[in-house]
Amino acid sequence: MGRLITYITLLFLLAGCGASDKPFDLSDFQQQDYTPQYATGFEIRHNSDSSASLIVVRNPWQGANDVEQMLLIDPEKRFNNLPKKIKHIDHPARRIVCMSSSYVAMLSELGHEENIVGVSGIDFISNQYICNNRDKIGDVGYDNNINYELLISLQPDLVLLYGITGANSMETRLEELGIPYIYLGEYVESSPLGKAEWLVVIGEMIGCPEVARNRFLEIATCYEQLSERTRKTDSTPRVMLNTPYRDSWFIPSQQSYMVQLINDAGAKCYTCSAEGNTSQPIDMEQAYVWAAEADFWLNVGPYNTIAELIRQNPKFADIKTVSKRQVYNNNARQTPRGGSDFWESGVVRPDRILQDLITIFHPNLSTETSHATEGKNNLYYYQQLK
């Protein structure tokens, strides 16, 4: 009996050693565990004396300046007295609410769709797992119409937020409810591979960092190989983007995500003079001149046929790309309510988008490159308007 008591006492002492009253100090996380190669908005640090890791997110929405947020993953419960800006979980996140469909795609890419217990706007999500499990995945709503009663019932370990031009209005309630949250800033990245690299952050959150890093490396390698082959082409077609919206034709900047994809596909896009990953309206007459000169016209909004496009503006009938049927839209994969898989799985699979663009711009080259994206020479996200 005495030995049993001694053994139980020893177990309690050892268990006590796993926890600590150590106040959190940022200097304990100076060891860089992962420095992004393409992304600019995050880094991952580790603590040398424990298994704890710290995800640091910077400026995760448009116009953010010196915004910094952190998520501490502390399985051994070593740290306490955390500053307000540092959220924490004491185990890899197993129950996650995704407030953006791109987060769904990232979890799916890692084979962890079952971690998703809630989403925002389920009718706009393309992911097959979500569609097949609508009865057990909560739709918590969006914007100012969040169903917090449902959110609480989902018992999430973590809510993945996004901000558009500022902090999400959910922050205050999540603080009150004691539900950890973190922003992901993949959508403000201008590099296609920079967006996809946030897959590594998701992997850290759910406890499979090496799987995520290896998967991202495969995607990046495929993308770079495709891009390298387009440098052998002799032609550089000109590309026009978008359609008028309320008498304004918005054109992206040279640093934008879409323009970089087009450049890497061996084409040249008409751009505006805006700074960073932004678009701006240009003079309509200039827009028509560019549209008339272009060899290809992409991303034409809600239109699925040439007839629909011409009905929107009869002037389009005289544009070369329209008469030659060189108009392509990135809406081949949409939900019945209009949710776009291009902005969902395409965020984490820029190699697939790049393959589509190469097939459009350089059809002879696309046969050579198609093996890099699962051997498919057909378009995946794009469709040609007939």
C-alpha positions as CSV (number, residue, x, y, z in Angstrom):
1,M,0.0,0.0,0.0
2,G,2.9,2.4,0.9
3,R,4.5,1.8,-2.5
4,L,1.1,2.5,-4.2
5,I,0.7,5.8,-2.4
6,T,4.3,6.7,-3.3
7,Y,3.7,5.9,-6.9
8,I,0.5,7.9,-7.1
9,T,2.2,10.9,-5.4
10,L,5.0,10.6,-7.9
11,L,2.5,10.7,-10.8
12,F,0.9,13.9,-9.4
13,L,4.3,15.5,-9.1
14,L,5.2,14.6,-12.7
15,A,1.9,15.8,-13.9
16,G,2.5,19.1,-12.1
17,C,5.8,19.4,-14.0
18,G,4.0,19.6,-17.3
19,A,2.3,22.9,-16.3
20,S,3.9,26.1,-15.3
21,D,3.1,29.5,-13.9
22,K,5.5,31.0,-16.3
23,P,4.2,34.4,-17.6
24,F,4.2,34.7,-21.3
25,D,7.3,36.5,-22.7
26,L,7.7,37.1,-26.4
27,S,11.5,36.7,-25.9
28,D,10.8,33.0,-25.2
29,F,9.7,32.6,-28.9
30,Q,12.7,33.9,-30.8
31,Q,13.4,30.7,-32.6
32,Q,12.1,30.9,-36.2
33,D,10.5,27.6,-37.0
34,Y,9.1,28.6,-40.4
35,T,9.9,31.7,-42.5
36,P,7.7,32.0,-45.6
37,Q,9.3,32.0,-49.0
38,Y,6.4,33.7,-50.8
39,A,3.9,35.0,-48.2
40,T,4.5,38.3,-46.4
41,G,1.8,38.1,-43.6
42,F,2.9,35.4,-41.2
43,E,5.7,33.6,-39.5
44,I,5.9,30.6,-37.1
45,R,8.1,30.6,-34.0
46,H,8.8,27.9,-31.5
47,N,9.8,27.8,-27.9
48,S,13.1,25.9,-27.3
49,D,12.1,24.6,-23.9
50,S,8.7,23.1,-24.8
51,S,6.5,22.0,-27.7
52,A,4.7,25.4,-27.8
53,S,4.5,27.3,-31.0
54,L,3.5,30.9,-31.8
55,I,1.8,31.9,-35.1
56,V,2.3,35.6,-35.8
57,V,-0.1,37.2,-38.3
58,R,0.5,40.7,-39.6
59,N,-1.8,43.2,-41.5
60,P,-4.4,40.6,-42.5
61,W,-6.8,42.9,-44.2
62,Q,-6.6,45.7,-46.9
63,G,-5.2,49.0,-45.5
64,A,-4.0,47.4,-42.2
65,N,-1.0,49.1,-40.8
66,D,1.0,47.7,-37.9
67,V,-1.7,45.3,-37.1
68,E,-0.3,42.2,-35.4
69,Q,-2.1,39.2,-33.9
70,M,-0.7,36.0,-32.5
71,L,-2.0,32.5,-31.7
72,L,-0.2,30.4,-29.1
73,I,-0.5,26.7,-29.3
74,D,0.6,25.4,-25.9
75,P,-0.1,21.7,-25.4
76,E,1.9,21.5,-22.2
77,K,0.1,24.6,-20.7
78,R,3.4,26.2,-19.9
79,F,2.4,29.9,-20.3
80,N,-0.1,32.1,-18.7
81,N,-0.9,35.9,-18.2
82,L,-1.1,36.3,-22.0
83,P,-1.5,39.8,-23.5
84,K,-4.9,40.4,-25.0
85,K,-3.6,40.3,-28.6
86,I,-2.4,36.7,-28.1
87,K,-5.0,34.0,-28.4
88,H,-4.2,30.5,-27.3
89,I,-5.3,26.9,-27.5
90,D,-3.8,24.1,-25.5
91,H,-4.1,21.4,-28.1
92,P,-4.2,21.3,-31.9
93,A,-7.5,22.6,-33.2
94,R,-10.0,19.8,-33.8
95,R,-13.2,21.8,-34.1
96,I,-12.9,24.8,-36.4
97,V,-15.3,27.4,-37.7
98,C,-14.3,28.8,-41.1
99,M,-15.5,32.3,-41.9
100,S,-14.1,32.1,-45.4
101,S,-14.4,29.3,-48.0
102,S,-10.7,29.5,-48.7
103,Y,-10.0,28.2,-45.2
104,V,-12.3,25.2,-46.0
105,A,-10.2,24.5,-49.1
106,M,-7.0,24.6,-47.0
107,L,-8.3,22.1,-44.5
108,S,-9.6,19.9,-47.4
109,E,-6.2,20.0,-49.1
110,L,-4.7,18.5,-45.9
111,G,-7.4,15.9,-45.7
112,H,-8.9,17.4,-42.5
113,E,-12.4,18.4,-43.6
114,E,-13.7,16.6,-40.6
115,N,-12.2,19.4,-38.4
116,I,-14.8,21.8,-39.8
117,V,-17.8,22.1,-37.6
118,G,-19.1,25.5,-38.8
119,V,-18.9,27.7,-41.9
120,S,-20.2,31.1,-43.1
121,G,-22.6,30.9,-46.0
122,I,-22.8,27.2,-46.7
123,D,-24.7,27.7,-50.0
124,F,-21.7,29.5,-51.4
125,I,-19.2,26.7,-50.6
126,S,-18.1,24.3,-53.3
127,N,-16.3,21.7,-51.2
128,Q,-17.9,18.3,-51.7
129,Y,-17.4,17.3,-48.0
130,I,-19.3,20.4,-46.9
131,C,-22.1,19.8,-49.4
132,N,-22.4,16.2,-48.4
133,N,-22.5,17.0,-44.7
134,R,-24.8,20.0,-44.5
135,D,-26.9,18.4,-41.8
136,K,-24.0,18.3,-39.3
137,I,-22.1,21.4,-40.2
138,G,-23.4,24.7,-38.8
139,D,-23.9,27.7,-41.0
140,V,-23.2,30.6,-38.5
141,G,-24.1,33.3,-41.0
142,Y,-22.0,36.3,-42.0
143,D,-21.5,40.1,-41.7
144,N,-23.7,41.4,-38.9
145,N,-26.1,38.4,-39.0
146,I,-24.1,35.9,-36.9
147,N,-26.0,33.1,-35.1
148,Y,-24.0,33.2,-31.8
149,E,-26.3,30.6,-30.2
150,L,-25.4,28.2,-33.0
151,L,-21.8,29.1,-32.8
152,I,-21.6,28.3,-29.1
153,S,-23.4,25.0,-29.6
154,L,-20.6,24.0,-32.1
155,Q,-18.1,24.2,-29.3
156,P,-15.3,25.4,-31.6
157,D,-11.6,25.2,-30.5
158,L,-10.9,28.1,-32.9
159,V,-12.7,30.5,-35.2
160,L,-10.8,31.5,-38.4
161,L,-11.8,35.1,-39.1
162,Y,-11.2,37.4,-42.0
163,G,-11.3,41.2,-42.3
164,I,-12.0,43.2,-45.5
165,T,-11.0,46.8,-44.7
166,G,-10.9,46.5,-40.9
167,A,-11.4,44.2,-37.9
168,N,-14.3,41.7,-38.0
169,S,-17.3,42.7,-36.0
170,M,-17.3,39.3,-34.4
171,E,-14.2,40.0,-32.3
172,T,-16.0,41.6,-29.4
173,R,-18.5,38.8,-29.0
174,L,-15.9,36.1,-29.3
175,E,-13.9,37.8,-26.6
176,E,-16.9,37.8,-24.3
177,L,-17.6,34.1,-25.1
178,G,-14.0,33.1,-24.5
179,I,-13.7,31.5,-28.0
180,P,-10.2,31.7,-29.5
181,Y,-9.9,33.3,-32.9
182,I,-7.2,34.3,-35.4
183,Y,-7.3,36.1,-38.7
184,L,-5.8,34.6,-41.8
185,G,-4.5,37.2,-44.4
186,E,-4.1,35.1,-47.5
187,Y,-6.4,37.2,-49.5
188,V,-4.2,40.3,-49.3
189,E,-1.2,38.4,-50.6
190,S,-0.3,39.5,-54.2
191,S,1.7,36.4,-54.9
192,P,-0.3,33.3,-56.0
193,L,2.1,31.1,-54.1
194,G,2.0,33.6,-51.2
195,K,-1.7,32.9,-50.9
196,A,-1.2,29.1,-51.0
197,E,1.6,29.2,-48.4
198,W,-1.0,30.0,-45.7
199,L,-1.7,26.3,-45.9
200,V,1.4,26.0,-43.6
201,V,-0.4,28.1,-41.0
202,I,-3.4,25.8,-41.1
203,G,-1.1,22.8,-40.7
204,E,0.4,24.3,-37.6
205,M,-3.0,24.9,-36.1
206,I,-4.3,21.4,-36.5
207,G,-1.1,19.6,-35.6
208,C,0.3,18.4,-38.9
209,P,3.0,21.0,-39.7
210,E,5.2,18.7,-41.8
211,V,2.4,17.4,-43.9
212,A,1.3,21.0,-44.7
213,R,4.8,22.1,-45.5
214,N,5.5,19.2,-47.8
215,R,2.1,19.6,-49.5
216,F,2.8,23.3,-50.1
217,L,6.3,22.4,-51.5
218,E,4.7,20.1,-54.0
219,I,2.2,22.8,-55.1
220,A,5.0,25.4,-55.4
221,T,7.3,23.1,-57.3
222,C,4.5,22.3,-59.8
223,Y,3.7,26.0,-60.2
224,E,7.3,26.9,-60.8
225,Q,7.8,24.1,-63.3
226,L,4.8,25.3,-65.3
227,S,5.9,28.9,-65.2
228,E,9.4,28.0,-66.3
229,R,8.1,26.3,-69.4
230,T,6.1,29.3,-70.6
231,R,9.4,31.2,-70.8
232,K,10.2,29.1,-73.9
233,T,7.3,30.5,-75.9
234,D,7.8,33.0,-78.7
235,S,4.4,34.8,-78.3
236,T,3.2,37.0,-75.5
237,P,-0.6,37.5,-76.0
238,R,-2.3,40.6,-74.5
239,V,-5.0,40.1,-72.0
240,M,-7.9,42.3,-70.9
241,L,-9.6,41.7,-67.6
242,N,-13.1,42.3,-66.1
243,T,-16.2,44.1,-67.4
244,P,-17.7,47.5,-66.7
245,Y,-19.5,47.8,-63.4
246,R,-21.9,50.8,-63.0
247,D,-20.1,52.7,-65.7
248,S,-16.7,52.0,-64.2
249,W,-14.2,49.5,-65.6
250,F,-11.8,48.3,-62.8
251,I,-8.3,47.3,-63.9
252,P,-5.8,45.6,-61.5
253,S,-2.4,46.9,-60.7
254,Q,0.8,45.3,-62.0
255,Q,1.4,43.8,-58.5
256,S,-2.1,42.1,-58.3
257,Y,-2.6,38.4,-57.8
258,M,-4.4,37.9,-61.2
259,V,-1.8,39.8,-63.1
260,Q,1.0,37.7,-61.7
261,L,-0.8,34.5,-62.7
262,I,-1.2,35.9,-66.2
263,N,2.5,36.9,-66.4
264,D,3.6,33.5,-65.2
265,A,1.4,31.9,-67.9
266,G,3.4,33.7,-70.6
267,A,1.0,36.6,-71.3
268,K,0.8,40.3,-70.6
269,C,-2.1,42.0,-68.9
270,Y,-3.3,45.6,-69.3
271,T,-2.9,47.2,-65.8
272,C,-3.5,50.4,-64.0
273,S,-1.0,52.6,-62.1
274,A,-2.3,51.7,-58.6
275,E,0.1,50.6,-55.9
276,G,0.1,47.2,-54.4
277,N,-2.6,44.5,-54.9
278,T,-5.4,46.8,-55.8
279,S,-7.6,47.8,-58.7
280,Q,-8.9,51.2,-59.9
281,P,-11.4,52.4,-62.4
282,I,-9.9,53.7,-65.7
283,D,-11.4,56.0,-68.4
284,M,-14.0,54.0,-70.3
285,E,-12.7,55.0,-73.7
286,Q,-9.2,53.8,-72.7
287,A,-10.8,50.5,-71.5
288,Y,-12.5,50.0,-74.9
289,V,-9.3,50.7,-76.7
290,W,-7.5,48.0,-74.6
291,A,-10.4,45.6,-75.0
292,A,-10.2,46.0,-78.8
293,E,-6.4,45.4,-78.9
294,A,-6.4,42.4,-76.6
295,D,-5.9,38.8,-77.8
296,F,-7.8,37.3,-74.9
297,W,-10.5,38.6,-72.5
298,L,-10.8,37.0,-69.1
299,N,-12.9,37.1,-65.9
300,V,-16.0,38.7,-67.5
301,G,-18.2,38.7,-64.4
302,P,-21.6,36.8,-64.3
303,Y,-21.7,36.0,-68.1
304,N,-21.8,32.4,-69.4
305,T,-22.3,33.1,-73.1
306,I,-21.2,35.6,-75.8
307,A,-24.9,36.5,-76.2
308,E,-25.2,37.5,-72.6
309,L,-22.0,39.6,-72.8
310,I,-23.3,41.5,-75.9
311,R,-26.6,42.1,-74.3
312,Q,-24.9,43.8,-71.5
313,N,-23.2,46.2,-74.0
314,P,-23.8,45.9,-77.8
315,K,-20.4,47.6,-78.4
316,F,-18.7,44.3,-77.3
317,A,-19.9,42.6,-80.6
318,D,-17.2,44.5,-82.5
319,I,-14.3,43.5,-80.2
320,K,-11.8,41.1,-81.7
321,T,-11.8,38.7,-78.7
322,V,-15.6,38.4,-78.9
323,S,-15.8,37.8,-82.7
324,K,-13.0,35.2,-82.4
325,R,-14.5,33.6,-79.3
326,Q,-11.4,34.3,-77.2
327,V,-13.4,35.2,-74.1
328,Y,-13.0,33.0,-71.0
329,N,-14.6,33.2,-67.6
330,N,-13.4,31.8,-64.3
331,N,-16.8,30.5,-63.3
332,A,-16.8,26.9,-64.6
333,R,-17.0,25.7,-61.0
334,Q,-19.9,27.4,-59.2
335,T,-22.5,26.6,-56.6
336,P,-26.2,27.1,-57.6
337,R,-26.1,30.3,-55.5
338,G,-23.0,31.6,-57.3
339,G,-20.2,30.6,-54.9
340,S,-17.0,30.3,-56.9
341,D,-14.5,27.5,-56.5
342,F,-11.9,29.7,-58.2
343,W,-11.8,31.8,-55.0
344,E,-12.1,28.7,-52.8
345,S,-9.8,25.8,-53.8
346,G,-8.1,28.0,-56.4
347,V,-6.5,29.9,-53.5
348,V,-4.6,26.9,-52.4
349,R,-4.1,25.4,-55.9
350,P,-2.6,28.2,-58.1
351,D,-0.9,25.6,-60.1
352,R,-4.3,24.4,-61.4
353,I,-5.2,28.0,-62.3
354,L,-1.8,28.5,-64.0
355,Q,-2.4,25.3,-66.0
356,D,-5.8,26.7,-67.2
357,L,-4.2,29.9,-68.3
358,I,-1.4,28.1,-70.2
359,T,-4.0,26.0,-71.9
360,I,-5.9,29.2,-73.0
361,F,-2.9,31.3,-74.0
362,H,-0.5,28.6,-75.4
363,P,-2.6,25.5,-76.3
364,N,0.4,23.8,-78.0
365,L,2.4,24.1,-74.9
366,S,-0.4,22.9,-72.6
367,T,0.0,19.3,-73.8
368,E,3.6,19.4,-72.6
369,T,2.7,20.8,-69.2
370,S,-0.6,19.1,-68.5
371,H,1.1,16.2,-66.6
372,A,2.0,18.6,-63.8
373,T,-1.6,19.0,-62.8
374,E,-2.8,15.4,-62.7
375,G,-2.7,14.8,-66.4
376,K,-5.7,16.9,-67.3
377,N,-5.5,19.0,-70.5
378,N,-9.1,20.3,-70.0
379,L,-9.9,23.6,-68.3
380,Y,-10.7,23.3,-64.6
381,Y,-11.7,26.7,-63.3
382,Y,-12.3,28.4,-66.7
383,Q,-14.8,28.0,-69.5
384,Q,-14.8,29.4,-73.0
385,L,-17.8,31.5,-73.7
386,K,-19.7,30.2,-76.8
